[in-house]
Amino acid sequence: MRAVLQHIHSLKSQGKKAFAILIDPDKVPVSECAALASNINAAGVDFVFIGGSLLVNDNIRRVIPELKRLVDVPVIVFPGNLLQLSTEADALLFLSVISGRNPEMLIGNHVVAAPILKAAGIEVLPTGYLLIDTGRATSVHYMSNTQPIPYDKADIAACTAMAGELLGLQLIYLDGGSGAEKTISTEMVSAVADSVEVPLIVGGGIRSRKQAEAILKAGADIIVVGNALEDRSETSLFRDLPALIANF
């Protein structure tokens, strides 16, 4: 097991929680990377995820090496498509959208990407990605051409996660998508956490300390916050999460 994946599994084995910030590179000019990195380092963020369902410029290739140079934690690509396969990050979430039935998102794109990633030597994190319906159609819903798991179908999510684990995937990621109206239910998070042994990542719609705490208590190992941190009125969440996580 390679360094980043081993670190994530080690945190889980010790019963420790973690906090990842998801960065949309379209919204972060290179000129702002130094200030962003300073905030990340000061706040005690554990992982930086970078990417998105649709990027309209090539900024990701400039932002990744700059953030990697400046932050103290792993920078991990969260690729929305094959054009986001930067090999300059510390690792890449090799996402298989196991909640859907689009063959390109299950294995097709992976076949195309495999020789590139293998040759580059970047650490790959095999991840079962489950898109959950959280009240509105999101970019990932549209771009992945997949149907999300219904909000109240915790049993479907749990069985899907189990299948991913049995297939050998090393992480499970429950996501409501960018701009989710609400968080994934604690019932679903708990059902999935109880059904698998691999680390569980949960993101989408987390905008308050109370929401974050509920999802962590339900069994998430890593929580991911993105949109809330782009809203200047929500910067308190950025400050509160590391202290909250430290108390688990």
N, C-alpha and C positions, 0 to 999 in steps of 0.2 A: 504494500500500500504506500502510495507516494505522500509527500509532505502535507499538502493542504487537506486531502481526504483523511489522512491519518489524524491530523489535528482535529477535524470535525468529529470523527469517531471517538477520539480521546476525550473531548469535551462531554460527549454524551455518556461515555462510560463512567465519568466522574460525577455525573448528574448536574453538569454546569450548562447554563443557557447562554445563548449568544445573540448578537444584534448585528444585522447587516443593513447597510444603506444601499438602495438601488438608485443609480444615477443614470438619467437620460442624457447622453452626451450631446444631443441637439440643444440642450438647455444650459450647457456648461462651456462657455468659451475657454480656450486654453489660457487666456489672460486671467481667468478667475480660479484656475486650478490651485494656485498657491494658497489663496484664502480658504478655499474649500478643504484642502488637505490639512491646513492648520486646525480647522474646526473638527475634522474627523479625528485627528490625533488627540486633540484636547478632550473630545467627548468620550473616548474609549470605545469607538466602534470596533467590532471584531472582524468584519469582512466588508469589502467594497464590491458590490455587483455593478456591472456597467453594461448597458445595452437596452434594447427595447424591441417592441413588435414591428415598428416601422421607423427608420431613421431617414431624414431627408437630406442629410449632408454626410460628408466623410470625416466629420469631427472626431469620431470614435478612435481613429487611428492616431490622432494627435493627443487626445485626452488620456488614453490608457498609459502610454509610456511616461507621460508627465505625472500622472497620479501615482504610478508605481514608484517613481523616483522620490516622491514627496511623502507618501503615507507610510505608516509603520505596520500595516496589516496587509494580508493578501488581497490583491486586485483580481477579481474573477469575472470573466466574460459571461454575460447572460444573453446569449445570441438569439435574436428574433428570426434570423435567416442566415443563409450562407455567406452573405456579404459582410457579416460581423465576425468572421473568424480571425480576429487578431491573435497572433501568436506571441505578442509582447507582454501579455498579462502573466500572472503567476499560475493561473489555472482557467479552465473553461467548463461551464456546466454543459455537459453533453445531454441535452434535453430530449427525451422521447415523450411525446404527448400521449400518454397511455389512457387518458380519459376520453380521447376521441378515436375516430376510425379513419382518419386521413392517413393513408399509407406513407405519404411524403414526410409527415411529421412523426410517424412512428419509426420509420427506418430509412426511407428514401433519401432524405437529405444527409443522413448519417453516412450512407455509402459514399456519397460524393465527397464529404468532408474528411472521411477516415484517412486516406493517404496523405492529405495535407497536414493533418494534425499529427499523424505518426511520424512524418518526416521532420516536423518542427520540434517534436519532443516536448510540447506543452503538456502539462498535467491535465488529464481529462477526468471529470467527475461524472460518472454515469448516473443520471438523474431521471426518475420517473416523475413527469410533470402532469399534475391533475388540475385542469381548469374548472373552477366552480362558479356556478351562476350566483352572483351576489347583487342582483337587482337591475342590472343594465348591461347592454351589449358593450363590450370593451374592445380595444384594438386587437388584443390577442385572440379574442373570439372570432373577429372578422378575418384577421390575417391568417389564422391557422386553419380556417374553414372547418372547424370542429364544433360539436355541440357540447356545451359545458354540462357537468354533472349538476342536476337540480339541487338547489340550496338545502332542501330537507331530506335528501337521500344519503344519509350518513353510511348506510349499509353498502350502497354502491361504491362510495369512495373508499371504504375500508377494504372491500373485496378487490377493487382495482389496485390499491396500494399493495395488498398482499401478493397479487399476481406480479406486480413489478418487482417486488423483493425476491420472489421465487425465480424470476427470470435473471436475477443477479444484479439488478440495479442497486447502487450503493447509497442513494439518497432518495427521499420522496419529498416533492415540493407541491403543496397545496396553494393555489393562487386564485385570487378573485380578479386579477387583472388591474391594469392601471386605471385609476379613476373609479374603482369599485364603490358602489353606494354604501355598502356595509361590509363588515368583516365576515369571514367564514365563521359559521356557527361553532360554538365551543363543543356542541354535541358531535359535530363532524370531526373536529380536531381530535377530540378524545377517542372517538371510534377508530380513527386511523392510527393514532399513537398506540392504542392498545393492540392493534392488529399486526404491527411490524416492529422489527428490532433495529432497523437502520434509522439514522437521524432523520427527523422530520422538520422541514422548512415550511413556514407559513407566511404568506404575504397578501396584500390587497386590502385596502380600506382601513388600515390601522392609523388612526389620527389622534388617539388619546392614550394617556397612561393607563386608564381603566381598561380600555380595549386590549392593550398590549398585555397587561397583567392577566386578564381572563384567558387569553390564548396561550400564554405560557403555562398557566395553571392547568389548562386542558391537556397539555402534553407536547406542545411545540418545543423543539430544541433550538431552533433559530427563527427569529422573527425578522421580517424584511419590511422596511419602511421606505417609501419613495415619495409619492405625491405630497404627503403631509410636510415633508421637509422642503419642498419647493415653495410652500406657502409661508411667507415670513411670519404670519400670525401663529404658526404652529412650531416655532423654533424651540419652545419649552419642551416639547416631546423629545427632541434631539438631546436635550440636557438630562431629561428624566430617565430615559431608557437604561443607560449604563448602570445607574444606581439601583434601578428596579431589578435588573438582571443579576446584579451582584448579590442581591438578597435572597435569591432562589437557592 
